[in-house]
Amino acid sequence: MEEQFEQFLKLSEELRAEYRKSLLPIKPNWKAILHQFLDEIPMLLSVIYSKVGGTLYTVEDQSLMDFIPGFLIIHIDEYRKNYNEVNLITKKLDFQGIYLPLLRNYSSDFYVFDTQTHNVCLLNHDDAEINVLYNNPLDFLETLVQNYKKEVYFLDDDGFLDYNPDKEYEVAAEMNPEIEFWKEE
């Protein structure tokens, strides 16, 4: 999984040379922060926060905000706030289980890790369901890498990360054929 994350960061930097630097330095206490509410830290969170600090919600240079188009990687210092926000949404929608936030957008939608199934899911703050996008974190990272390699992700005319939604569904469906979400479009 570390290899896929590193490859993703490398491909991100090929489009946006300053992207990795924008993810802020690793916080030496990242494990302690996560252990405040997690007994066991999932491998995906370990891979991420052992390499980068994340993107602050108030990032100044918006061209460096996106981990994937529209979603930032949650900064470790803001993890508790986002964890609490995800829990409020899941309780309001009466979902069972523990969902850990991975990415978020400015509309309070989240990519989350389901601690029971290990699926990576999309949690829309106003939907009545959680959409499974990937069976596991490795599939998630490998698909994101392919999105760069197959030019699903690109820079728009203003230098912001953008994507081709049709190609995204095509690549994701090819790499995750058992996931219903990618068959919908």
N, C-alpha and C positions, 0 to 999 in steps of 0.2 A: 504494500500500500504506500510506503514511503516513496518508492520509485515512481509511482503514478503521480503522487502529489508533487514531487520535484519536477517531473516532466511537465505537468500542468503549469507550474510556476515559470518554467523555462519558456514554454510556448506563449504564456501570457506576456512575458517580457519581450518576446520577439515583436509583438504588436505595440506594446507600451513599455518602453525601456525603463521607466521609473516605477513600474508596478510593484515589484517585489519590495523595493525600499519603502513604498507607501504603506506596506502591511505592518510597519512599525516593528521595533525590535521585540524579540522574545522576552517575556516577563519571567524572571527567575522563579517567581512564586506561582506560576500558572497551575501547577499540580495542586497546591494548597487552595487556590481559588476554586478549582473544580471539586476538590474533596470536601468543601463546605456543604455540598448537597448531593454528592455522588460518592458512594463507597468505592465503586470501581469505575475507572475512567475508560470509556470505550477506545479502542485502538484508533479510530478515525480522529477523535479529539486529541489524542496523544500525538498523532502524526502532524496534525495542523499546528497545535500550540507549542510543540517542540521546535517548530521551524519558523513560525511567524507569530506576531502579537495580534494581528487582525486589523480591521479598518474601523476607526472611530465613526460613530453614527454622524458626527458633525464634520466629516472629512471636508477640508477646504477645496481641494482640487477634485472636483466631481468627475473628471476624466479618468481618475484612478480609483473611483469608488467600487466599480463592479468586479466581483470575483467571477461571476457569470453575469450576462446582461440583466440588469435590473436588481441584482442581489449582491450585497456586500457580505464579506466574511466577518462575523461578529468579533469585535475586539474583546480580548480576555477580560479587560477591566469592566466591560459592559455585559459580561456573560450572565451574571446573576439577574440583572434587570430583564434581560431577554428570556431567561429561563422562567422567571416569574410571569412574564407576559404570555409565553406559550402555555404555561399551566393554567392561567386564567381563561385563555381561549378554549383549551381542551375541556376544562371543567364546565364552562358555559355551554359547550356543545355536547356535553355528557360523554366524552370519549374516555375509555378506560386505558390504563397504561401510563408509562412515563415517556415523554417525548423530549428529546434534547435539541435545542436550537443549534443549527449549523450556519445558515445564511438567513438574511432578512432583507426585505425591501422597505421603502419609505411608506408603504401602505399597511405595514404590520402583517405581511404575509411571510411565512417562514419555510425554509427547507429544514426538516427535522429528522432526527435519528430515533427510530422506535426501539427502545431498549429491550423489548420482548421479542420482536421478530427480526430485528437488525435491518429492517427496511429503511431506505431513505425516502421520505415522503414530502409532499407539498401540503402545507397547512395554510389555507386561505382564511383570514380572520373572520370572514363573514359567510363562509360555506358551511354546510352541515356535514361535511365529510373530509377525511384526510385521504389524499390521493397518493397511492404508492407509485413511486417513480422508478425505484431501483430496488432489487432484492437485497442488496448489501452495499456497504461503502466502497468496496473494490469496483463493483459494476458502475457505481456513481462516478468515481474518479476516472475509470477507463473510458466511459462515455464522454466525459468532459474533455479528455485528451483528444478523443476522436473528433469532437466538435471543432477543435482548433485545426487538426490535421486535414479535415475535410472542408475547411473554410465555412463552417456554420457560423463561427464567430468572426467578426471583422470590425474594423474601425469605420465609423460613419464619417461624413464630410467635416464634422466638427471635432473629430478625434475621440469620440466616445465609443466604448465597446457596444456593438450591436450584434444582431443575429438574424438568420433567415429561419423563421418558424417552421416552414415546410421542410427544410433540410434538417432542422433539429429533430422533428418527429421521425423523419426517415432514418437518420443515424441512430436515434434512440431505439426505434422499433427493431432495427436490424440487430442491435447489440443486446436488446432486452426483449426478445420476442414473446416472453410469457407475461409481460406487464400490460394490462388492459389500457392503462392511461395512454400509451403511445399508439394504440390502435384506434383511438377516438377521432383523430383529425383526418 
